[in-house]
Amino acid sequence: DAVITHPQSTNLWLEYADLANRIDTLQPPSNVPSPKKVTPISVLKKALNAVPVADEGYVLLQIALFHALLTRRPSSHRKEAEAVFDKILLYSSPHVAPLSLAFLRRSVVEGGIEEGRRVYETIFYGSGGNHLNCEGMDSFFEAVVALEKNELLRGRKKAEVEARLRKIYGRIIAVCGKDERGKLWRRKRDDDVGFEI
């Protein structure tokens, strides 16, 4: 087994997880748990114990584990996915933006607006939220704003939606700072909910 010979090789662990995923998807679903069953999640957890945190590939393993947890049904791995996502945020990885958007979308599909709110609030204000930066996050920010704006179409009170939007825009502006991105989000806020001092 290559990962036994080279336990710190990120690429080998990722290939092993991919193979486990392919085998897992080819097998018919079974309600009987198998103690010997190798899953992408179990492989990636072993990899994270073998590869040093300082290794460049460590965050790639975290990202792969996050995807594996997020795509598992039922969504029994939700809490674990959030914990892994928080770790990814700490790395300020360029992968944070697309992962944030995928996490939000998946959560809304599975749990509606309340689950979507819980996810974006975790991303904005959770332990990793202090490590957010504006770089590449526009699609995620726009999805969060759209999620709340859609509540107007569902009959929510305008004042309630605007209060949520103000809070969201405030966080986005705090993340983006005073540069051009921050100015853009200030203009969007002013267009949507009016000027705020």
N, C-alpha and C positions, 0 to 999 in steps of 0.2 A: 504494500500500500504506500503510495508516494507521499501522502501526508504524514505517515509515520516516519519515513526517512527524512523528510523536509518539513517539519511541523511549523516552521515560521514562514512558509511560502504562501503568501496571500493568494496568488494565482491558482495554486493547486487546490486550496480550500474552496475558492470560488467555483472551480471546475467540478469539484466533488459535490458541492451544493447544487450545482446545475444538474448534474447526473442524478442526484437524489430526487430532485424536482421532476425530472423526466420520468423516472421510474415510478414516482408517486402518482403522477397524472395518468400513467398507463394502467395502474392497478385499479380494479373496481372498488368503489367505496365500501368500507366495512365498518360496522359498529363495534366490532371486537378489537380493542386495542392490542397491538402486538408490541411486547417489550423490546424486541430486536429490530423493530422497524426504523430504518434510517430515513429521516426527513430533512429537507433543506434547513429547517429551524434547528434541529439537533446538530447538524453538521456545522452550521455557522456559530452556534454557541460554543462548540468545541474549538473552533477556529479562534474565537475571541479569547479563549483561555490560553491558546498556544502562541498566538502572535503578540508581540510586545505592543503596548499602547503607543509607544513612541514611533513605531513603524508606520511608514506612510500608508501602507495598505490597511491599517486598522480601521480607519474611517470607511473605507470601501466595504469592509466586512460588516460594519455597523449598518451601512446603507442597504446592503444585500439582506441583512437580517430584518431591517425595517420593512422592506418590500415583501419579504416572505411572511412576516407577521400580518401585514396589511392585507395581503391577498388570501389569507386563510379564511375559510368558512367553517363554522360560524365565526363571527367576529369576537371569539373568546380571548383573543390575544390583544385586545384593544389597549389595556393598561400597559402591557409590556411594550407594545408598539410606541406608546407615548413616552415611556421611559427611554427607549432607544432613540427616539426622535430628539429628546432633550439632550442626549449625549452628542448627537450629530450637530445640533445647534452650537454646542460648546466649541466645536472645531471650526466654526464659521466657514464651513465647506461651501464651494460653489454649487453643490448639489442641494442646498437648503431650499432654494426657491422652487424648483420643480417638485421636490418632496413635499413641501408645504402645500402646494396646490393639489397634489395627488391625495394627500391626507385629508384635506378639506373636502374635496369632491367625494371621496369614498365615504366619509363620515356623513355627509348630507344624504347620499343615496341610501345608506343603511339606517340612519337615525333621524333624518329630517333636520329642520332648522336648529333644534335644541342641541343636537349632536354637533352640527356645524359650528355653532357658537362656542361650545365647549372646546372644540379643537382650535379655532382661531384665538380664543382667549388664552389657551395653553401656550400657543405659539407666541402671542403678543406679551403675555405677562408671566408665563411659567419660568422655571429656573433658567432655561436657556434663552428666554426672551431678551435678556440684557445683551446678548451676543448677536442679535439681529442686526443686519445692515440693509440698506436700501437697494444695494446692487442686485439687479435681476428679480426683485420681488414685486414688480408692478403687476404681473398677472395674478399673483396671489392676493395682493391688496385690492385689485379691481374685483376679484371674485368675492371677497369678503364684503365689499361695499354693495355689490349686486345682490348678494344673499339678503342683506338687510333691506335694500330698496324693494325687493320682491315682496317683502312683508306688507308694503302699502297695497299691493295688488290683492293681497289676501285679507284686506280689510282692517289691518292694524291702524291704530290712531297715528296720525301724522306726527304729533308731538313725541310719541314714544319712539317711532322710527328715527326721527331727527336727533333725539337724545343719544340713541345708540350710534348713529352715524357720526355725531360730534366726537364721541369717545373714540371711535375707530379712527377717524381722521386725526385726532389728537395724537394717538399712538403712532400712526404712520408718519406724521410730521416730526414727531420726536425721534423716530428711527432715521428718517431721511435728513434731518438737520436743516441747515440754512442754505444748502447748495441748490442747484437747479431742480433736482428731484423734489426737494422740500417745497420749493416755490410752486412747482407744478401741482403737488398735492394740496397746498394751501388754496390755489385757484379752484381746484375741484371741490374742496370743502366749501368755499365761498359760494360756488354755483349751486351746490346741493342743499346746504343748510344755512347759508348766509354768513356774513362776516362775523368773526369771533375775536374779541380782544383778549 
